[in-house]
Amino acid sequence: MFQRFIWLIALLLSANFLLGCGAQTKNQRKFSREQTAAAIRTIENEGLVIGEFPLRSHDPILDGDTVMVQGLDSSLRLIGIDTEETFKKERERQLYAGGFEKYKKTLRGDSKRPVKMATPLGEEAKQWAQQFFDGVSTVRLERDHPAELRGFYGRYLAYVFAQKDGKWVNYNIECVRAGMSPYYMKYAHSRRFHQEFLEAEAQAKAQQIGIWDPNKESYGDYDERKAWWGRRAAIIDTFEREEKKHDNYFALTRYNAMLELDKRVGQEVVVFGAIGNIRHREKGPSIVKLSRSRTESFDVVFFEKDVLRSLNLDEQKGEYIFVRGMVRRYKNKYNGRESLQIIVNFPSQVWVPSDEALAGKEGMPTGGATSMVSAPVEVVQSPVVNEQESSEATIDLDAEMDSLYKDDPAEEMMSDTESADSNAKGDESSDLDFDGLM
């Protein structure tokens, strides 16, 4: 099923290329055919270099961190940068006309996290990007991680290189050096250019240019943003350190995560992902959806309400957690769709990293033995809160799942974080001791 899914992706991608050609020249059509084949190879073979692409002929620069190229079916999400937004809506312009500080306060509302919004600095970042790419016809795209192809909203994750004076120059880093963006690490530290980003940001701060200029109208809350992003990056660093030690750790952000998890049905794994949605139910199991994208998720099922409440996951929506358990395949009898899931019986199967743990002052929680689903798939031991207890009672697991998924929506939107990332664009630590849990 999942291999067929990848084949369909390649087929659809090929179709997108062909449909996107329109009335193009012979050379452009040749490029599109060649790029289609290269894109299919990219899906099948991991690598850091995506390829060289011509910039889109009309309006290739949407804003300071969104670039369009020919041959790809979506815009690019430029790694390591997050420029402020450009004014796209009349409501934004009207609010801005009433005063910048009032404008910022109104748009943030009661969000506990900083939000994206249009600013004069966002307009300046777009103009700077247009000047940077002026005269550039072809760019080279590279990845940060060979298995991370697209971001939450489906955009290709990339570093963009342009030729300047005969050398390939990393636009992402130069954007930070120019003060058009901070070093953006909300979805991970740069694995390839971390030090370069740090140095570029330090240089821009020292010169007080761009967003670091106190006299310019910008977000002005970068200390808060960077503390939040840095914490998320530290959690990802923690996972990736552990991933190197264990062959059963899987990050849902990887393009092949579901393929690999499908191979582990009936086996114990650790799944790492961000909480995209939570469905509470008065009767029967509840479900926590770990998002892979805006419309894809991995299901974590809770039969015991007290276990779910004890984890306080509603306060962590959009943030990363670790879940340990046995992979189970479920087929929805109402729509025929198959999905993979983990059943959580005890709080110790889920780890929500604390600031102390990320600082190395606190280890993984320990307690009683974590009960995994070891009985046949159809019948499992009833979940209990106290890990020292046991029960002879059994439940018909598939019947419970059928009840849970009876009204499963055809397409459910996942949440990223409370930063309103989807609204502004308009496009589209210490080692983990999971063995101590057993």
Buried (B, 14 or more C-beta within 10 A) or exposed (E): EBEEEBEEBBEEBBEBBEEBBEEBEEEBBEBBBEBBEBBBEBBEEBEEEBBBBBBBEEEBBBBBBBBBBBBBBBBBBBBBBBBBBBBBEEEBEEBBEEEBEEBBEEBBEEEEBBBBBBBBBBBBBBBBBBEBBEEBEEBBBBBBBEBBBBBBBBBBBBBBBBBEEEEEBBBBBBBBBBBBBBBBBBBBBBBBBBEBBBBBBEBBBEEEBBBBBEEBBBBBEBEEBBEBBBBBBBBBBBBBBBBEEEEBBBBBBBBBBBBBBBEBEEEBBBBBBBBBBBBEEEEBBBBBBBBBBBEBBBBBBBBBBEBBBEBEBEEBBBBBBBBBBBBBBBBBEEEEEEBBBBBBBBBBBBBBBEEEBBEEEBEBBEEEEBBBBEEEBEEBBEBBEEBEEEEEEEBEBBEBBBEBBEEBEEEBEBBBBBBBBBEBBEBEBBEBEBEEBE
